[in-house]
Structure formats: structure tokens, C-alpha cells
């Protein structure tokens, strides 16, 4: 069977020795591109002019990539790398980059997540924590729900002694439209278990604020 007739279509990009592999659904891309073509006309543009000829398809592919979190299973991501270990101290992965889109305006918000947990018999491969952050972020979101989803996923899957999540993000819907405040940053947090104790929570906040020597 010709690969182009399969449901999913791969595209490879080679830039400066870096290989990027994107996965698209051709039927979805075609439908999205049609609607973006109509949107260009509705805003007063000419989608037939040279610079816009491929724009509907490019935007359709971008939208499918930016929302690929709907196809991810964060719990399975964690379960794929769980290991028994008798370690009961804080594990922190901080400064995890976040790129998401506000569900109210479909405008990006970007920032960083800081995630910690205290193991209770199981640890998880460190790369899996940024992966679940990305799986939830690559959906239409609000920052408050994103914070809770990351916390709940780790708590429900690993069953640790506690989980802490802090997200700091800049919302372009506040910078580009609406109140148009350019430097505002939104911070959200959520905690379970041991992190509800002030001493443990303060240690976490200190560690994510500290800079390595």
C-alpha cells in the first residue's frame, strides 16, 4: 500500500543535521485547510495571492501539532517508566517549558512548570514528567486546569507521598488584546500530601527559586 494512502502521514524535515518527524492526519488537514481558506476571505484577505497560497494548509498542520496532546495518554506515559526504588526524598523537575493555547481566545500562553513529588515505593524516569506536562499543555487549556491535571496525573498514577506543581506563564491574550498589559505573569500552584505541610512546601518553593552555582 502506498504510504500516502494511510490514515496518518509522516513528514520529515532536515535542518542543520536535525531530523524532525511530524505526524498528520491528511483528512483532518484537508478539512481544517478549507476552513482557514474561508477565514482568510472573511478577514478581507485574498487567499489566492502568492504569499497565502499554502497558508491554509500550513496553519492546519500547525494547529494539529499544537493540539497533539489530545492523542497522548499521560498516565500511560508515566506507567511506561515506573521503577521500584526505596527513595523518599523530594524529586524536582523545574523550568519545564510550556507552550499552550488559551481556550477562550485560542491565543498562546507560554511559560514554565516546576513539578515535584516524594516517592512512595516508585520513581519515574525523569523525562516522563516533561512529557506529561506537554501532553496536557498541547490542548486548549486554562492555566488553572493545566496545573491540576499535571498534579492529579502524577498523584493517581505513582501514588507518591505528595505532589507539587507550580506554573508561571505569560498569556498573549492579555498582552495582544483585552487589557494589553505587556509584562504580567500568572502563577498557579497545587499541592497534595506532604506538600500541604508548610515546611515541605517552603522547601520546594525555595528549591525552584534557587539558582545552581
C-alpha positions as CSV (number, residue, x, y, z in Angstrom):
1,X,0.0,0.0,0.0
2,X,1.3,3.5,-0.8
3,X,2.2,5.3,2.4
4,X,0.3,8.3,1.2
5,X,-2.9,6.4,1.4
6,X,-2.5,5.5,5.0
7,X,-4.6,7.4,7.6
8,X,-1.5,9.0,9.1
9,X,1.1,10.8,7.1
10,X,4.6,11.5,8.2
11,X,6.7,14.5,7.1
12,X,10.4,14.7,7.6
13,X,12.4,17.9,7.8
14,X,16.2,18.0,7.8
15,X,17.6,21.3,9.1
16,X,21.3,21.6,10.0
17,X,21.5,17.9,10.7
18,X,18.4,17.8,12.9
19,X,15.6,15.5,11.8
20,X,12.1,16.5,12.7
21,X,9.3,14.0,12.3
22,X,5.7,15.2,12.3
23,X,2.6,13.1,12.2
24,X,-0.5,14.4,10.5
25,X,-3.9,13.1,9.6
26,X,-4.4,14.1,5.9
27,X,-8.2,14.0,6.2
28,X,-8.2,16.4,9.1
29,X,-5.6,18.7,7.5
30,X,-7.8,18.9,4.4
31,X,-10.9,19.9,6.4
32,X,-9.0,22.4,8.5
33,X,-7.4,24.0,5.5
34,X,-10.8,24.5,3.9
35,X,-12.0,26.4,6.9
36,X,-8.8,28.5,7.2
37,X,-9.2,29.4,3.5
38,X,-12.7,30.7,4.2
39,X,-11.4,32.6,7.3
40,X,-8.8,34.4,5.2
41,X,-11.6,35.6,2.9
42,X,-13.7,36.7,5.9
43,X,-11.0,38.9,7.3
44,X,-10.6,40.7,4.0
45,X,-7.6,38.8,2.6
46,X,-7.2,37.2,-0.8
47,X,-6.2,33.5,-0.2
48,X,-5.3,33.2,-3.9
49,X,-2.4,35.6,-3.8
50,X,1.1,34.2,-3.9
51,X,2.0,34.7,-0.2
52,X,-1.1,32.9,1.0
53,X,-1.5,30.1,-1.5
54,X,-0.2,27.5,1.0
55,X,-1.2,29.3,4.2
56,X,-4.4,27.3,4.9
57,X,-2.6,24.0,4.8
58,X,0.4,25.3,6.8
59,X,-1.9,26.7,9.5
60,X,-3.9,23.4,9.6
61,X,-0.7,21.5,10.2
62,X,0.4,23.9,12.8
63,X,-3.0,23.6,14.6
64,X,-2.8,19.8,14.5
65,X,0.7,19.9,16.0
66,X,-0.2,22.5,18.7
67,X,-3.1,20.3,19.9
68,X,-1.5,16.9,19.6
69,X,-1.9,16.4,23.4
70,X,-5.4,15.1,22.7
71,X,-3.8,12.0,21.2
72,X,-1.5,11.4,24.2
73,X,-2.2,9.3,27.3
74,X,-0.3,11.0,30.2
75,X,-1.0,8.1,32.6
76,X,0.5,5.6,30.1
77,X,3.5,7.8,29.6
78,X,4.2,7.6,33.4
79,X,3.5,3.9,33.6
80,X,5.9,3.2,30.8
81,X,8.9,4.1,33.1
82,X,8.0,3.4,36.7
83,X,10.7,1.7,38.8
84,X,10.6,0.3,42.3
85,X,13.0,2.3,44.5
86,X,13.2,3.0,48.2
87,X,13.8,6.7,47.9
88,X,11.6,9.1,49.9
89,X,13.1,12.5,49.3
90,X,11.9,15.2,47.1
91,X,12.3,14.8,43.3
92,X,12.0,18.1,41.4
93,X,12.0,18.8,37.7
94,X,11.9,22.6,37.3
95,X,11.8,25.1,34.4
96,X,9.9,22.8,32.1
97,X,8.9,24.9,29.1
98,X,5.2,25.2,28.4
99,X,3.5,26.2,25.2
100,X,-0.3,26.0,25.3
101,X,-3.3,27.9,23.9
102,X,-6.0,29.6,25.9
103,X,-9.3,28.0,25.2
104,X,-11.1,31.3,25.4
105,X,-9.4,33.0,22.5
106,X,-7.1,30.3,21.1
107,X,-4.1,32.6,21.6
108,X,-0.9,31.1,23.1
109,X,0.3,31.3,26.7
110,X,3.9,30.3,27.4
111,X,5.9,29.8,30.5
112,X,7.5,27.2,32.8
113,X,6.3,24.5,35.1
114,X,8.0,23.3,38.2
115,X,7.0,19.8,39.3
116,X,8.0,17.8,42.4
117,X,6.9,14.5,44.0
118,X,8.0,12.5,47.0
119,X,8.2,8.8,46.0
120,X,6.4,6.1,47.9
121,X,7.9,2.9,46.6
122,X,8.1,4.0,42.9
123,X,10.1,6.6,41.0
124,X,9.6,7.6,37.3
125,X,12.0,8.3,34.5
126,X,12.7,12.0,34.7
127,X,12.0,12.6,31.0
128,X,8.4,11.4,31.6
129,X,7.5,14.4,33.7
130,X,8.1,17.0,31.0
131,X,6.3,14.6,28.6
132,X,3.1,14.6,30.6
133,X,3.4,18.4,31.1
134,X,3.5,18.7,27.3
135,X,0.7,16.2,26.8
136,X,-1.7,18.3,28.9
137,X,-0.4,21.6,27.6
138,X,-0.8,20.7,23.9
139,X,-4.6,21.1,24.2
140,X,-6.9,24.0,24.5
141,X,-6.4,25.0,28.1
142,X,-6.7,27.3,31.1
143,X,-3.7,27.5,33.3
144,X,-5.6,26.6,36.4
145,X,-6.9,23.3,35.0
146,X,-3.5,22.5,33.5
147,X,-1.9,22.8,36.9
148,X,-4.4,20.4,38.5
149,X,-4.3,17.9,35.6
150,X,-0.5,17.5,36.0
151,X,-0.8,17.1,39.7
152,X,-3.7,14.6,39.5
153,X,-1.9,12.5,36.9
154,X,1.2,12.1,39.0
155,X,-0.7,11.5,42.2
156,X,-3.2,9.0,40.7
157,X,-0.5,7.1,38.8
158,X,2.5,7.0,41.0
159,X,0.7,7.2,44.4
160,X,3.5,9.2,45.9
161,X,3.6,10.8,49.4
162,X,2.9,14.1,47.8
163,X,3.0,16.2,44.6
164,X,3.7,19.9,44.0
165,X,3.1,21.8,40.8
166,X,3.7,25.5,40.1
167,X,3.2,27.1,36.7
168,X,4.3,30.6,35.7
169,X,3.0,31.8,32.3
170,X,2.6,34.8,30.2
171,X,-0.8,35.0,28.4
172,X,-0.7,36.6,25.0
173,X,-4.4,37.2,25.2
174,X,-3.6,39.8,27.9
175,X,-0.6,41.2,26.0
176,X,-2.0,41.4,22.5
177,X,-5.7,42.2,23.1
178,X,-8.0,43.0,26.0
179,X,-6.2,44.8,28.8
180,X,-2.9,44.8,26.9
181,X,-0.6,44.5,29.8
182,X,2.7,43.5,28.4
183,X,4.6,42.2,31.4
184,X,2.0,40.4,33.5
185,X,2.8,36.9,34.6
186,X,0.2,34.4,36.0
187,X,1.3,31.9,38.7
188,X,-0.8,28.9,39.7
189,X,0.0,26.2,42.2
190,X,-1.4,22.9,43.5
191,X,-0.2,20.5,46.2
192,X,-1.1,17.1,47.7
193,X,0.0,15.0,50.6
194,X,3.3,16.0,52.2
195,X,3.4,19.3,50.3
196,X,0.4,20.5,52.2
197,X,2.7,20.9,55.2
198,X,4.2,24.4,55.3
199,X,7.8,23.2,55.9
200,X,7.8,20.8,52.9
201,X,6.1,23.3,50.7
202,X,8.5,26.1,51.6
203,X,11.5,23.8,50.9
204,X,10.0,23.1,47.4
205,X,9.4,26.9,46.7
206,X,13.0,27.6,47.9
207,X,14.5,24.9,45.6
208,X,12.6,26.0,42.5
209,X,13.7,29.6,43.1
210,X,17.4,28.8,43.7
211,X,20.0,29.1,41.0
212,X,22.7,26.5,40.6
213,X,26.2,27.8,41.5
